[in-house]
């Protein structure tokens, strides 16, 4: 190792409206080194890497490459300085050939200024052979599996002479064998002096590949240590060791009859045989109970809720019982008829109909109750919507306002109102407080408590551990599609949950 | 808009014609058939779809109607329902192809546009179906007649009644609300229990039905079945919907906007034609006005948001 680190990021700060995403974070990477970057969702890993790759400009702090200060005003600048990022969502064009993807924007030319296809094929096959991936570079990318596509991304990075390679959760869609292959490549790159930043939620991977580990928490640098010096218990402590700073209203649970029972539920990943998003999951939830489903990104807790609700249009393997009766749910209308409600984790993509009014969003699920002689009755609609607007204290200029103009918290409450109007007994809440301000969060906590005390069963997913611990009567932890642990409200701690989730 | 066109009028006494009811009656009569198509087009566009087959379906159902009525001399009580069912069936087929095979509406209805035109020609062996020696059935006269002392065409009444029915569908039924929801965000709609494929298929079925209504009216107005009838009408009706302000992205718009669009296109055409503007110029002016109208309503929306 040389004395001057390949990359130094010094006291980097970055804020977004209402959030301090990073404060004074420092980070170092040497030639031929792999640094594992870990932290909970929202700890600031992605923001830090986006600053490194020129997507965001830091508010304060500096970046040095080979000891030279650099300023990136765009991803292109970072690319030129040798920084390449491989995101979870691959950035390849599926229908275009491998070689064009590898050399996109930098196609070799003949002296007639036309594309030199032969040279292009030569250069790109050379790169891929280097990665032990001797594939036909003239075939379109979409014909290859995710693992190969990942290699194509790496080849693209190499063709840019990248010296700093950032890999963001690269194995989330790879099988075990493919992960091994990827690690071999990473070791090879190390040997060539490339510095790798490896972001992952999977602890065993971090320990297998990383030389040093840097932990971020709430936008702050908690510590950096070599992998040997940082046993996993200590790493988890670093990741979660924060005080609970939010106010959670208390509640005495009154657990009643069993409302929903799931046994042996398995959901295969579409297009990949042998890989299951949800694998043989069994649990039950009772009236008056809030059941927390913990798990890091990709653990399978979100697809689990979707699968029960019939979101994927096919019946998952396994049985679902509601109030002791076996049910078949293959589509959302059936789930709704069985008294289920489902708040998804992406309110803009799958929660709201943005061009419609607050009123029409609220009544969408229960229009049947708003009709008289088959015709919608605007008065009835207005009346029920007003009632829910008041009881959830949704702040909107009027019910006719287009829902897209409301704040995040109020939009979320509109979706909650929509589901409550259908008078469900089982509520699936996937990230109900994502991206909303603290005041609205507290309101939603109180509402959840109220619904539980009314006898509804709530399944809660949230990536904020303190929230999950405070709100849940019972917690199931998922990892790679399977339930790995169950804790009661009393026995659950952040450390225990995190250990089971990784 | 009208003001912008008046200065271009020649010195002949055309201005006077604009202020007589006959002028407006004729305009309404001439554009009612387009307007009927535009009703069906509105609900398809609200779901973020498009239907290019309505012009051909007009031709096909018109031929079918003429064949039943003139060649087979059937009663209108048979001929009209059969024609409407034929149009609806073709529209439903559009919907099934789009939803079951996930084919883009543009492509699926383009295919229907070509096939239906072929079927229209097949019905009459490539020729028009005319009364000739036989008696022209009375229903043709009846549909193309005018009531209230010759002051209102029957086709205009059919057009306005369709507008009313569509207003009710869009504003007072679950189906109508579901159309908006699908166009605005089909995933959110699906998770809210909307049967997206069913509703979408029905929308195309209704567009087919309206094509058949237009087809029957067209055949009656011309007194024959014409295999070439309705060519280019799909584009006119799309223009009417879009000029009104219904968004091609789906989820925003309404039937009154389509009425507005129908009137705008109708008056532009009429004003240009009575002023003797050559067809070549008329097309150019119309194209420019369509773009201008859409720009105006888009800037209006942007400031509102």
Contacts between the chains, C-beta under 8 A, distances in Angstrom:
chain1	res1	chain2	res2	distance
A	309	B	191	7.5
A	311	B	191	6.5
A	331	B	195	8.0
A	332	B	190	6.1
A	332	B	191	5.2
A	332	B	192	7.2
A	332	B	193	5.3
A	333	B	193	4.4
A	333	B	195	6.4
A	336	B	192	8.0
A	336	B	193	4.5
A	342	B	191	6.2
A	344	B	191	6.6
A	349	B	185	7.7
A	349	B	187	6.5
A	349	B	188	7.8
A	350	B	185	7.5
A	350	B	187	4.5
A	350	B	188	5.3
A	350	B	191	5.9
A	351	B	188	5.8
A	352	B	185	6.8
A	352	B	188	6.0
A	353	B	180	7.3
A	353	B	181	4.9
A	353	B	184	3.8
A	353	B	185	4.5
A	353	B	188	5.2
A	353	B	189	6.5
A	353	B	251	6.8
A	354	B	184	6.2
A	354	B	185	6.3
A	354	B	251	7.9
A	355	B	180	7.7
A	355	B	183	7.8
A	355	B	184	4.4
A	355	B	247	7.7
A	355	B	251	4.0
A	355	B	252	4.8
A	356	B	180	6.0
A	356	B	181	6.7
A	356	B	184	5.4
A	356	B	251	6.9
A	360	B	177	6.4
A	360	B	180	7.2
A	360	B	181	7.7
A	363	B	177	8.0
A	364	B	177	7.2
A	364	B	181	5.9
A	364	B	189	7.4
A	364	B	192	4.7
A	364	B	194	7.5
A	365	B	192	4.9
A	365	B	193	5.7
A	367	B	174	4.5
A	367	B	177	6.0
A	368	B	174	6.8
A	371	B	174	6.8
A	374	B	173	7.4
A	375	B	168	7.7
A	375	B	172	4.8
A	375	B	173	6.7
A	376	B	171	7.6
A	376	B	172	4.9
A	376	B	173	6.2
A	376	B	174	6.7
A	376	B	177	7.0
A	378	B	172	7.9
A	402	B	305	7.6
A	404	B	305	7.7
A	405	B	305	7.2
A	418	B	192	6.9
